[in-house]
Amino acid sequence: MPQKPRPLDETRSVRDWWGKELRNWREVRSLSTRALGKMVHLSGTMIERIEKNERQCDAALVGKLDDALDAGGALIRLWRLVEEDANRQRIDADNSPPAQSTGDFAAESAGMLEVDPLAPLDRSLSPVERRRILAFGGLLAVTPGSFADLVPALDQASLPKVVRPEDIEQVRTASGTLAGWDNLYGSGGIVRSSLIGQLAWAKGLLEVDCPPGLEADLYTAVGRLSIVMGASAFDAYEHNDAASLLQFGRRCAEHADNWHLRAAALNWLARQAIWCGAPDDGLTYAENGLVRADRLTPREQAMLHNATARAWAKMRRPQAALAAIGRSDEVFGLARNGEDAVWMSYYDNAQHHGDTGHAAFDLALMPGQSSAMATSRLQTAIEEHTDAYVRSRALSGTKLATLTMATGDPQEAVAIAHRALDEVGRLRSSRAIDDVKSLAKVSARYARNSEVAALRDRISTTVLV
């Protein structure tokens, strides 16, 4: 009787995590190690050792394994994380001074799926020292230029001697308040200034002694605030800062073993990458978030499937995008009230239709594709978004106006556009402004129509086209 395969520990390193995913794909396809080995001209023993991270693998073999398992590129995209981790370790090794201790600016803290470069030092570092390394190495060392200026140094006298539950609650409250302002007004102004000050204080808490029972809550609260600030920076097109903040939030989530917060961080990283013209990177982030979908709520899964749909749509892969939208709809239908973290409260029926509608928008502009899905979903989002989510409503409205104009109904498009402009004018949102500029371009062919001409004049006074 064959022995049961040895359990794999994906938390040891990125490479171990990839090996477990290889095994998962093999088992999903009902293949033995020997059967898979024959398909890629290796022995079954070699496949088993690759899965256990006992034998090296390379990108060429990863491609063959992905093809053999019909994984749709998932193993290839995840392998990039292995390569990035290996490159980071080589750079760290090259830059490390000989025979010196790691110091305050050591490598990034370990996460649930990352190598822990501090593991050999666990017994010599106090909890405060480890938190300090994450606070400085994980936040400032990632972006040694602008980010150090973005989050100023804090007077240590303003911090408590020991982290208390009320300190963590302050950070939680700040995240909720600032997220609400950002949804109403977009980034910039008091929102931006308040975020910087709040994060500086929250980051300082990582240098303060913290009772073990509060540590996970502390990292979750600080990580959540960093993600809120990263999302705001993304909206303001401060993309380097956004990426650093979102990555720091992700690492805090992983340090706290909080899969729900990690999903939120990866969702924003995916959306930012897609918006910046790197949909393949965005797809990798989204699929990374779905690696252990069983630990996520239906809304969190739907959110990440939406990100994959957007990525596939940007890559002009309509069937893959539609399949992702279908999976998102399926899991969203399983959602129940009260099962999500507070930061997922935004993800209601309106947000679900808006997110899938944005993916369908890109599909609708492809030759031979219908606009019906995008139109219907964007309309639902506009109708159901409350005034608390004016930015989301404005973004969906501008997209719907652009789509309606592009598909040949300028009169209806003008009516939709004016409502969206009523709300865009209240926002500080670079994303909203760019969408309005796209609307202006699409409307150019109807410039002789008096109503469209009036709309274009209004656009020119609302944003600089």
MOSUL-V131625 format. One record per residue. N is the residue number from 1. PSI is psi in radians with two decimals (999 if undefined). OMEGA is omega in degrees with one decimal (999 if undefined). BURIAL is # if it has 24 or more other ideal C-beta (glycine too) atoms within 12 Angstrom, else .. Layout:
N/PSI/OMEGA/BURIAL + N/PSI/OMEGA/BURIAL
//
This chain:
1/2.23/-176.9/. + 2/2.53/179.4/. + 3/2.59/176.2/. + 4/2.34/-178.7/. + 5/2.51/178.2/. + 6/2.32/177.4/. + 7/2.47/179.1/. + 8/2.46/-179.5/# + 9/1.72/-176.2/. + 10/-0.15/-176.9/# + 11/-0.15/-175.6/. + 12/-0.66/-178.3/# + 13/2.91/175.7/# + 14/-0.67/-179.2/# + 15/-0.69/176.4/# + 16/-0.67/177.5/# + 17/-0.76/178.7/# + 18/-0.71/178.9/# + 19/-0.67/177.7/# + 20/-0.65/177.2/# + 21/-0.64/176.0/# + 22/-0.81/178.2/# + 23/-0.73/179.8/# + 24/-0.80/179.4/# + 25/-0.70/-179.9/# + 26/-0.75/-179.0/# + 27/-0.61/176.3/. + 28/-0.65/179.2/. + 29/0.06/178.0/. + 30/0.75/179.8/. + 31/2.44/171.9/# + 32/2.91/176.3/. + 33/-0.62/179.9/# + 34/-0.76/-179.2/. + 35/-0.76/178.2/. + 36/-0.70/179.2/# + 37/-0.73/178.2/# + 38/-0.61/-177.4/. + 39/-0.43/-179.1/. + 40/0.25/174.9/# + 41/0.76/174.0/. + 42/2.86/176.4/# + 43/2.78/175.5/. + 44/-0.63/178.6/. + 45/-0.68/179.2/. + 46/-0.72/177.8/. + 47/-0.76/-179.9/# + 48/-0.71/-179.4/# + 49/-0.58/175.5/. + 50/-0.74/178.2/# + 51/-0.64/-177.8/# + 52/0.03/-176.8/# + 53/0.63/176.0/# + 54/-0.13/176.5/. + 55/2.51/-179.0/. + 56/2.70/176.1/. + 57/2.85/175.3/# + 58/3.04/-174.2/. + 59/-0.63/-179.0/. + 60/-0.77/178.8/. + 61/-0.65/177.2/# + 62/-0.74/178.4/# + 63/-0.71/179.2/. + 64/-0.73/179.0/# + 65/-0.70/178.6/# + 66/-0.77/178.7/# + 67/-0.79/-176.7/. + 68/-0.60/-178.3/# + 69/0.00/-179.7/# + 70/0.84/-175.9/. + 71/0.01/175.6/# + 72/0.42/179.9/. + 73/-0.03/-176.9/# + 74/-0.77/-179.3/# + 75/-0.58/178.5/# + 76/-0.81/-178.8/# + 77/-0.70/179.2/# + 78/-0.50/178.7/# + 79/-0.49/178.6/# + 80/-0.58/177.2/# + 81/-0.63/176.4/# + 82/-0.78/-179.7/# + 83/-0.72/178.4/. + 84/-0.72/179.7/# + 85/-0.72/179.1/# + 86/-0.72/178.2/. + 87/-0.71/179.7/. + 88/-0.71/179.4/. + 89/-0.66/178.1/. + 90/-0.75/180.0/. + 91/-0.76/178.6/. + 92/-0.71/-179.6/. + 93/-0.71/-179.8/. + 94/-0.58/-176.0/. + 95/-0.13/-176.4/. + 96/2.27/175.9/. + 97/2.53/-177.4/. + 98/2.41/172.7/. + 99/0.64/176.8/. + 100/2.71/177.0/. + 101/2.89/-175.8/. + 102/-0.65/178.8/# + 103/-3.06/-174.5/. + 104/-0.42/-176.7/. + 105/0.81/-179.7/# + 106/-3.11/-177.9/# + 107/2.94/-176.2/# + 108/2.63/178.5/# + 109/2.67/-179.9/# + 110/2.69/174.9/# + 111/-3.04/-177.7/# + 112/-0.55/-175.5/# + 113/0.36/-176.0/# + 114/2.74/173.4/# + 115/2.46/176.4/# + 116/1.77/-178.0/# + 117/-0.19/-178.9/# + 118/0.06/-174.8/# + 119/-0.76/-179.9/. + 120/-0.28/-175.6/. + 121/0.11/-173.7/. + 122/-0.71/-174.6/. + 123/-0.35/-177.7/. + 124/-0.22/-178.4/. + 125/2.35/174.5/# + 126/2.84/176.0/. + 127/-0.65/179.3/# + 128/-0.73/-179.9/# + 129/-0.70/179.5/# + 130/-0.71/177.9/# + 131/-0.63/179.5/# + 132/-0.68/178.5/# + 133/-0.71/176.8/# + 134/-0.74/-177.3/# + 135/-0.75/-177.4/# + 136/-0.91/-178.0/# + 137/-0.68/-175.9/# + 138/-0.41/-174.8/# + 139/-0.93/-175.2/# + 140/-0.67/-176.6/# + 141/-0.40/178.0/# + 142/-0.65/-179.5/# + 143/1.47/-173.0/# + 144/-0.20/-178.0/. + 145/-1.63/-170.0/. + 146/-0.54/-171.0/. + 147/-0.55/177.4/# + 148/-0.58/176.6/. + 149/-0.56/-176.6/. + 150/-0.77/178.8/# + 151/1.74/-172.8/# + 152/2.82/175.1/. + 153/2.63/-174.4/. + 154/2.46/173.7/. + 155/2.04/-175.9/. + 156/-0.41/-179.3/. + 157/-0.35/-179.1/. + 158/-0.12/-179.3/. + 159/2.63/176.6/# + 160/2.81/177.6/. + 161/-0.64/179.9/. + 162/2.43/179.1/. + 163/2.28/-179.4/# + 164/2.78/177.8/. + 165/-0.64/-178.7/. + 166/-0.47/175.5/. + 167/-0.77/178.8/# + 168/-0.68/179.5/# + 169/-0.61/176.4/. + 170/-0.74/-179.8/# + 171/-0.73/178.1/# + 172/-0.80/-178.7/# + 173/-0.72/178.5/. + 174/-0.75/179.8/# + 175/-0.83/-178.6/# + 176/-0.76/-179.2/# + 177/-0.82/-177.1/. + 178/-0.61/175.8/# + 179/-0.69/178.0/# + 180/-0.77/176.9/# + 181/-0.74/-177.5/# + 182/-0.70/177.9/# + 183/-0.57/-178.1/# + 184/-0.74/-168.9/# + 185/-0.11/-174.8/# + 186/-3.06/-177.9/# + 187/2.90/176.7/# + 188/3.03/176.3/# + 189/-2.46/-178.0/. + 190/-0.52/178.9/. + 191/-0.87/-176.8/# + 192/-0.82/-178.3/# + 193/-0.74/-179.3/. + 194/-0.69/179.7/# + 195/-0.77/-177.4/# + 196/-0.83/-179.5/# + 197/-0.73/-179.9/# + 198/-0.74/-178.3/# + 199/-0.63/177.6/# + 200/-0.78/179.7/# + 201/-0.76/-179.7/# + 202/-0.75/178.4/# + 203/-0.65/179.3/# + 204/-0.49/178.8/# + 205/-0.44/179.4/# + 206/-0.23/178.5/# + 207/-0.02/-176.2/# + 208/2.60/176.7/# + 209/2.38/-176.6/# + 210/2.22/175.8/# + 211/2.43/-177.6/. + 212/-0.62/-178.1/. + 213/-0.25/-179.2/. + 214/-0.12/-171.4/# + 215/-0.79/-179.4/# + 216/-0.70/177.9/. + 217/-0.65/179.4/# + 218/-0.87/-179.0/# + 219/-0.63/177.6/# + 220/-0.78/-178.3/# + 221/-0.79/179.6/# + 222/-0.72/178.5/# + 223/-0.73/178.9/# + 224/-0.76/179.2/# + 225/-0.69/178.1/# + 226/-0.65/178.6/# + 227/-0.72/176.3/# + 228/-0.77/180.0/# + 229/-0.64/177.6/# + 230/-0.72/177.8/# + 231/-0.67/178.2/# + 232/-0.71/177.7/# + 233/-0.66/175.4/# + 234/-0.78/-179.8/# + 235/-0.51/179.4/# + 236/0.05/-178.4/# + 237/0.47/171.8/# + 238/1.27/-163.5/# + 239/-0.61/178.3/# + 240/-0.79/177.6/# + 241/-0.72/-179.2/# + 242/-0.83/-178.1/# + 243/-0.72/-179.4/# + 244/-0.76/179.4/# + 245/-0.75/-179.7/# + 246/-0.69/177.9/# + 247/-0.67/177.2/# + 248/-0.73/176.6/# + 249/-0.69/177.9/# + 250/-0.74/-178.8/# + 251/-0.64/175.2/# + 252/-0.74/179.2/# + 253/-0.75/-179.5/# + 254/-0.66/177.6/# + 255/-0.61/178.9/# + 256/-0.04/-176.0/# + 257/0.68/-177.9/# + 258/1.68/-176.5/# + 259/-0.48/-178.8/# + 260/-0.78/178.0/# + 261/-0.63/176.9/# + 262/-0.72/178.7/# + 263/-0.70/178.9/# + 264/-0.76/179.4/# + 265/-0.79/-178.9/# + 266/-0.56/175.5/# + 267/-0.80/179.5/# + 268/-0.66/176.0/# + 269/-0.70/178.2/# + 270/-0.81/-177.9/# + 271/-0.70/179.4/# + 272/-0.78/179.9/# + 273/-0.75/179.4/# + 274/-0.78/-179.6/# + 275/-0.61/-178.3/# + 276/0.14/176.3/# + 277/0.35/178.2/. + 278/1.14/-176.3/. + 279/-0.51/178.6/# + 280/-0.72/175.4/# + 281/-0.70/178.3/# + 282/-0.70/178.1/# + 283/-0.67/178.5/# + 284/-0.78/177.7/# + 285/-0.80/-177.1/# + 286/-0.76/-180.0/# + 287/-0.55/174.3/# + 288/-0.72/178.7/# + 289/-0.50/-177.5/# + 290/0.07/-176.7/# + 291/-0.78/176.8/# + 292/1.16/-178.0/# + 293/-0.42/-179.6/# + 294/-0.31/179.4/. + 295/0.00/-176.8/. + 296/2.74/175.9/# + 297/2.85/177.7/# + 298/-0.69/179.2/# + 299/-0.71/178.7/# + 300/-0.72/176.8/# + 301/-0.78/179.7/# + 302/-0.75/178.4/# + 303/-0.79/-178.9/# + 304/-0.62/174.6/# + 305/-0.60/176.1/# + 306/-0.70/178.1/# + 307/-0.70/177.0/# + 308/-0.64/178.7/# + 309/-0.76/178.1/# + 310/-0.74/-179.7/# + 311/-0.83/179.8/# + 312/-0.67/179.8/# + 313/-0.74/178.2/# + 314/-0.51/177.6/# + 315/0.11/177.6/# + 316/0.82/176.6/. + 317/1.35/-172.0/# + 318/-0.69/-177.8/# + 319/-0.72/177.7/. + 320/-0.69/179.1/# + 321/-0.78/179.4/# + 322/-0.65/177.9/# + 323/-0.70/179.1/. + 324/-0.68/176.2/# + 325/-0.73/178.1/# + 326/-0.73/178.2/# + 327/-0.67/178.2/# + 328/-0.79/177.9/# + 329/-0.73/-176.8/# + 330/-0.86/-176.8/. + 331/-0.56/177.9/# + 332/-0.56/177.6/# + 333/-0.27/179.5/. + 334/-0.08/-175.1/. + 335/2.52/178.4/# + 336/2.55/179.3/. + 337/2.48/174.2/. + 338/0.01/-176.4/. + 339/-0.13/-174.7/. + 340/2.77/172.8/# + 341/2.82/-174.4/# + 342/-0.56/-177.5/. + 343/-0.18/176.9/# + 344/0.11/-178.0/# + 345/-0.43/179.8/. + 346/-0.41/-171.3/# + 347/1.39/178.2/# + 348/-2.90/-178.2/# + 349/-0.66/179.1/# + 350/-0.79/-179.0/# + 351/-0.70/179.2/# + 352/-0.79/179.7/# + 353/-0.60/177.2/# + 354/-0.81/-179.0/# + 355/-0.81/178.5/# + 356/-0.56/177.3/# + 357/-0.63/178.1/# + 358/-0.67/175.7/# + 359/-0.77/179.7/# + 360/-0.49/177.0/# + 361/-0.83/-179.9/# + 362/-0.60/177.3/# + 363/-0.71/-175.6/# + 364/-0.44/-179.1/# + 365/-0.05/177.8/# + 366/2.57/178.5/. + 367/2.35/176.0/. + 368/0.02/-178.7/. + 369/2.52/-180.0/# + 370/2.60/176.7/. + 371/0.00/-172.2/# + 372/-0.79/-177.9/. + 373/-0.83/-178.8/# + 374/-0.78/-179.0/# + 375/-0.84/-178.0/# + 376/-0.77/-175.6/. + 377/-0.69/177.9/# + 378/-0.66/176.5/# + 379/-0.76/178.3/# + 380/-0.73/179.7/# + 381/-0.79/-178.9/# + 382/-0.76/-177.3/# + 383/-0.58/-172.0/. + 384/-0.28/177.1/. + 385/2.29/177.5/# + 386/3.03/179.7/. + 387/-0.25/177.0/. + 388/-0.29/-178.0/. + 389/0.92/-175.8/# + 390/-0.61/179.8/# + 391/-0.80/178.9/# + 392/-0.70/179.2/# + 393/-0.70/179.2/# + 394/-0.72/179.0/# + 395/-0.77/178.5/# + 396/-0.68/179.6/# + 397/-0.73/179.0/# + 398/-0.70/177.5/# + 399/-0.77/-179.1/# + 400/-0.71/177.6/# + 401/-0.74/179.2/# + 402/-0.78/179.8/# + 403/-0.76/-179.3/# + 404/-0.68/176.7/# + 405/-0.73/-177.0/# + 406/-0.52/-177.8/# + 407/0.14/166.6/. + 408/0.44/176.8/. + 409/1.30/-174.0/# + 410/-0.58/-177.8/# + 411/-0.86/178.7/. + 412/-0.66/-179.8/. + 413/-0.68/-179.4/# + 414/-0.76/-179.4/# + 415/-0.76/179.0/. + 416/-0.72/-176.0/# + 417/-0.70/-178.3/# + 418/-0.69/178.2/# + 419/-0.73/179.0/# + 420/-0.71/-179.7/# + 421/-0.55/175.1/# + 422/-0.63/-176.6/. + 423/-0.60/178.4/# + 424/-0.63/-179.6/# + 425/-0.33/179.1/# + 426/-0.11/-170.5/. + 427/2.68/164.6/# + 428/1.46/-174.2/# + 429/1.98/178.1/# + 430/-0.59/178.2/# + 431/-0.77/179.7/# + 432/-0.71/-179.6/# + 433/-0.72/178.6/# + 434/-0.68/177.8/# + 435/-0.66/177.6/# + 436/-0.66/176.9/# + 437/-0.68/176.7/# + 438/-0.69/176.2/# + 439/-0.74/179.3/# + 440/-0.71/-180.0/# + 441/-0.77/-178.8/. + 442/-0.59/-176.8/# + 443/-0.16/-175.0/# + 444/-0.60/-177.0/. + 445/-0.26/177.2/. + 446/0.41/-173.2/# + 447/-0.41/-179.7/. + 448/-0.28/174.8/. + 449/2.23/-172.9/. + 450/-0.70/-178.9/. + 451/-0.67/176.9/. + 452/-0.68/178.3/# + 453/-0.72/177.9/. + 454/-0.70/177.2/. + 455/-0.77/-179.3/# + 456/-0.63/176.3/# + 457/-0.72/179.1/. + 458/-0.71/177.6/# + 459/-0.76/-177.1/# + 460/-0.46/177.5/. + 461/-0.31/178.3/. + 462/-0.76/178.0/# + 463/2.77/176.7/# + 464/1.88/-177.2/. + 465/999/999/.
//
